């Protein structure tokens, strides 16, 4: 198991770093004040990213991407994660990246032409509607939203929230119950819904610790009210929505973890710079305090340990597939999310009052990434899933609710 970076990957990362410094970091301060105002400049930067051959690292070359395998993409994702704008400008932002992957794997030729190709090119945006306000997000087999057949159509009714990027998106992929009498994991389907459909209603952007965001950088509540779409808008087979979601979320968790490691490294750098430059007395830097030294040492050890766990999971996915790496994916999801929270919190503490402001990216990271321990499966679900899998080898069979 060799995680060294070959020369061609080092060159790629160097080119990506140069573009980050030239195009991404200069936009951050303005974006923290208003993503809407910085959007024209960000979209111009996206075009320069395409011209540099660094666009959509996760997508096949036939769709204009770089066609990177999982482990090289993991390296790239960590680099891009150092800025809240990195993944957007490089064309691999959630939820579009995950939607591209499932459209590529499960979409019909017509769906790929109509939705995947323009999405991969960055010409349109998408959102993913799964979580519901009145159902536990930790149990995705139990949802109220339904899609009922009516001739050659499906009629969707239900309410979703935390639909990331729902504001001004061009289409949604919605999870809805199509087979209520089937086994729990075979009840739901995934359906493509253009947001121009008269039955699709954008209710509001959710305020995340006081920040409602804009466009891609926001989360929405949406309603489907007698939303009628052709039955051929089904993505994959009817009743396979949960299985497709798992295909989407497995790789997506790797992407998130590497992005989180990028956030950790950026926060770590800011913490160390502050510790070295901030004086608590004449000729006495903040870094001379033992508590600060311990935070730096603990953060370094935790980040490096978490990174190796993610590399190992990505390595296994590349060789054996997502299903074989389920335990590793569960482990990194709660491990890296926990490290992220600790490192960002320490960095804010070292910055003192400055850390609470938007003069650095730390407050933005804290505000928007606290949810890392909740979305795509809360910590507690992943810990239980991993423990059940381990205990099975010892003769203990536990159901999904631990019964």
Order of alpha helices (4+ residues) and beta strands (2+ residues): alpha-alpha-alpha-alpha-alpha-alpha-alpha-beta-beta-beta-beta-beta-beta-beta-beta-alpha-beta-beta-alpha-alpha-alpha-alpha
